[in-house]
């Protein structure tokens, strides 16, 4: 599978590493993949929208409806799992998110 830019699709560990780097650059804090970035008071709910945009543009996915729950963005592991799930082909379809 490739992204819309014909680049190989990164695996979950690569998504996690990319997100940890993104968070470190944006917040000036080193995060663990399982750290609750919102529960620790580290990030605001407004920053969640920046995460959504970053994930959508970086991984060619569309995060909509029920997937726009803060629970999907609490940890880097959950964000990577969301990316993996949205990249999976829909049953009976040819693509994941329809984007």
Backbone bond lengths (Angstrom), bond angles and torsions (degrees), N, CA, C in turn:
res aa  C-N    CA-C-N  psi(-1)  N-CA   C-N-CA  omega(-1)  CA-C   N-CA-C  phi
1 X - - - 1.459 - - 1.524 108.64 -
2 X 1.331 115.23 144.17 1.457 120.47 177.42 1.512 109.67 -128.07
3 X 1.318 116.41 161.57 1.462 120.98 176.15 1.518 108.55 -80.06
4 X 1.333 116.57 176.13 1.458 120.58 -179.49 1.526 112.18 -63.42
5 X 1.317 118.25 -17.79 1.464 121.08 177.80 1.528 111.33 -95.65
6 X 1.356 116.58 14.97 1.457 123.78 179.04 1.522 113.50 62.91
7 X 1.308 117.29 24.21 1.453 122.25 173.90 1.529 107.98 -92.69
8 X 1.338 118.80 147.02 1.460 119.60 176.91 1.527 110.35 -57.62
9 X 1.323 115.74 142.93 1.460 120.71 179.42 1.524 108.47 -75.17
10 X 1.332 117.43 125.68 1.464 119.89 179.92 1.523 111.24 -69.17
11 X 1.336 115.79 148.13 1.458 119.18 176.31 1.526 109.55 -80.02
12 X 1.329 115.72 176.50 1.463 121.17 -174.98 1.524 112.49 -58.81
13 X 1.330 117.17 -40.02 1.468 118.97 -178.81 1.528 111.24 -67.55
14 X 1.326 117.00 -33.01 1.463 120.55 176.81 1.519 110.65 -69.81
15 X 1.339 116.76 -41.51 1.466 120.80 176.53 1.525 109.29 -60.08
16 X 1.334 117.12 -43.86 1.466 120.28 179.07 1.520 110.95 -61.10
17 X 1.319 117.16 -46.24 1.469 120.41 -179.95 1.527 110.74 -62.11
18 X 1.329 116.78 -42.38 1.466 120.74 178.65 1.528 111.00 -62.63
19 X 1.334 116.61 -43.33 1.462 120.27 -178.83 1.526 111.34 -68.29
20 X 1.325 117.53 -38.38 1.465 120.08 177.09 1.525 110.38 -62.46
21 X 1.325 116.80 -39.82 1.468 120.75 177.70 1.531 110.43 -66.60
22 X 1.337 117.30 -43.96 1.465 121.93 178.44 1.528 110.42 -59.11
23 X 1.336 116.72 -47.86 1.467 120.47 -179.60 1.525 111.43 -63.27
24 X 1.324 117.00 -41.84 1.467 120.29 -179.84 1.528 110.77 -62.35
25 X 1.326 116.37 -42.63 1.468 119.83 179.57 1.522 111.78 -66.52
26 X 1.329 116.77 -40.96 1.468 120.81 -175.81 1.520 112.99 -77.55
27 X 1.337 117.63 -29.23 1.465 119.89 -174.17 1.520 113.89 -110.87
28 X 1.338 117.23 -15.78 1.454 119.81 -176.35 1.521 112.96 73.78
29 X 1.325 116.16 16.06 1.463 122.33 -178.51 1.521 109.37 -126.17
30 X 1.330 116.49 139.23 1.462 120.52 173.39 1.527 107.90 -83.44
31 X 1.324 116.94 129.36 1.462 122.47 -177.47 1.516 110.00 -112.94
32 X 1.321 116.64 149.15 1.461 122.44 170.36 1.524 107.56 -89.56
33 X 1.317 117.28 152.03 1.464 121.41 -176.95 1.521 112.84 -61.57
34 X 1.333 117.08 -25.56 1.465 119.80 -178.98 1.531 113.09 -106.09
35 X 1.325 117.67 10.70 1.472 121.22 178.02 1.525 109.95 -75.16
36 X 1.325 116.74 136.69 1.465 122.13 176.55 1.525 107.49 -78.67
37 X 1.322 116.22 100.24 1.463 120.44 -172.95 1.521 113.10 -71.26
38 X 1.316 117.88 -18.00 1.460 120.93 177.41 1.521 111.20 -99.38
39 X 1.317 118.22 -41.10 1.462 122.32 -178.75 1.513 113.31 -65.86
40 X 1.322 116.75 -25.98 1.461 120.46 -179.03 1.523 111.90 -81.43
41 X 1.329 116.79 -1.21 1.460 120.25 -176.84 1.514 112.53 79.78
42 X 1.331 115.69 7.93 1.454 119.83 -177.50 1.512 114.40 -73.20
43 X 1.320 116.86 -38.60 1.459 120.52 -175.91 1.521 110.48 -130.32
44 X 1.316 115.76 152.89 1.464 120.88 178.12 1.522 109.95 -92.56
45 X 1.313 115.80 164.47 1.463 119.68 176.96 1.527 110.81 -65.21
46 X 1.324 117.96 -26.15 1.467 120.03 176.05 1.527 111.42 -65.59
47 X 1.333 116.34 -32.52 1.460 120.00 178.11 1.526 110.52 -66.63
48 X 1.334 116.92 -23.79 1.464 120.59 177.98 1.524 110.84 -58.12
49 X 1.325 117.18 -36.83 1.464 119.60 179.13 1.527 111.18 -66.63
50 X 1.317 116.99 -35.19 1.463 119.71 175.36 1.528 110.13 -65.03
51 X 1.333 116.26 -38.11 1.460 119.95 176.57 1.525 110.76 -62.94
52 X 1.330 116.92 -42.92 1.467 121.28 179.09 1.526 109.98 -57.78
53 X 1.319 116.57 -50.14 1.469 120.79 -179.04 1.527 110.38 -61.35
54 X 1.319 116.86 -43.43 1.466 120.42 -179.91 1.531 110.84 -61.87
55 X 1.321 117.12 -46.75 1.463 120.47 -179.61 1.528 111.27 -63.54
56 X 1.320 116.55 -43.11 1.468 119.84 -179.24 1.525 111.58 -63.51
57 X 1.319 116.94 -46.20 1.463 119.69 -177.20 1.527 112.42 -74.83
58 X 1.312 117.45 -33.80 1.465 120.50 -178.50 1.520 113.05 -75.33
59 X 1.330 116.92 -33.30 1.463 120.33 -171.55 1.520 113.89 -119.43
60 X 1.334 118.19 7.61 1.454 120.95 174.55 1.512 114.43 62.45
61 X 1.329 116.36 36.63 1.460 121.04 179.42 1.522 109.24 -115.29
62 X 1.320 116.37 166.07 1.462 122.28 173.37 1.524 107.26 -121.52
63 X 1.317 116.35 121.87 1.465 121.71 -179.53 1.519 106.65 -103.15
64 X 1.337 115.68 112.75 1.459 120.29 -174.48 1.520 110.83 -137.47
65 X 1.330 114.01 166.49 1.462 121.57 171.46 1.513 113.99 51.65
66 X 1.321 115.42 -126.27 1.456 122.08 -176.50 1.514 114.70 -63.02
67 X 1.330 116.79 -18.25 1.469 119.58 178.31 1.520 112.59 -77.07
68 X 1.333 117.20 -12.48 1.471 121.27 179.70 1.528 111.36 -86.39
69 X 1.317 115.96 41.19 1.466 121.26 176.75 1.521 108.48 -97.37
70 X 1.314 116.14 139.82 1.464 120.78 179.89 1.527 111.39 -55.72
71 X 1.321 117.23 -30.41 1.469 120.66 179.75 1.531 112.03 -57.60
72 X 1.321 117.84 -30.54 1.467 121.04 179.73 1.525 112.94 -74.12
73 X 1.327 116.73 -9.38 1.465 121.14 -175.32 1.527 112.90 -121.91
74 X 1.331 117.52 5.34 1.468 120.84 -176.68 1.515 113.18 -63.83
75 X 1.321 116.92 -38.35 1.464 120.45 -179.57 1.524 109.59 -130.12
76 X 1.305 115.72 159.42 1.459 120.55 176.92 1.526 109.71 -63.19
77 X 1.315 117.72 -36.60 1.472 120.45 177.94 1.527 110.74 -60.48
78 X 1.323 116.92 -42.27 1.472 120.17 179.46 1.526 111.11 -67.36
79 X 1.326 116.84 -37.36 1.466 119.51 177.54 1.524 110.27 -63.79
80 X 1.331 117.12 -43.38 1.464 120.79 179.14 1.525 110.54 -64.54
81 X 1.329 117.46 -39.09 1.466 120.81 177.65 1.526 110.63 -64.05
82 X 1.323 117.02 -39.33 1.461 121.15 177.47 1.527 110.26 -62.62
83 X 1.323 116.98 -46.08 1.465 120.89 178.20 1.526 109.52 -59.04
84 X 1.328 117.57 -47.03 1.468 121.12 179.64 1.524 111.04 -58.47
85 X 1.315 116.65 -46.13 1.467 121.09 -177.81 1.523 111.33 -64.49
86 X 1.324 117.21 -43.17 1.462 120.33 -177.70 1.525 113.09 -72.61
87 X 1.314 117.35 -18.31 1.466 120.21 177.13 1.519 112.12 -86.01
88 X 1.329 117.71 -10.30 1.459 120.96 -179.90 1.520 109.95 -74.08
89 X 1.327 117.20 142.04 1.467 119.58 176.99 1.525 110.50 -61.19
90 X 1.317 115.49 139.30 1.458 120.57 176.19 1.525 108.31 -71.99
91 X 1.338 117.91 146.91 1.466 119.74 177.61 1.530 110.06 -55.59
92 X 1.318 116.07 125.19 1.454 120.81 179.90 1.514 114.07 77.92
93 X 1.341 117.01 4.17 1.463 120.66 -178.40 1.503 111.08 -118.65
94 X 1.313 115.56 -179.87 1.455 119.73 -178.23 1.511 113.33 -109.94
95 X 1.337 117.68 -5.47 1.456 119.25 -177.43 1.495 111.34 -143.49
96 X 1.328 116.41 169.63 1.449 121.94 -178.48 1.503 113.41 -78.12
97 X 1.317 117.44 -75.46 1.458 121.39 -170.49 1.514 113.71 -92.44
98 X 1.312 117.47 -7.50 1.453 120.10 -177.05 1.509 112.96 79.31
99 X 1.327 117.42 8.35 1.468 121.86 -179.70 1.493 110.67 -84.57
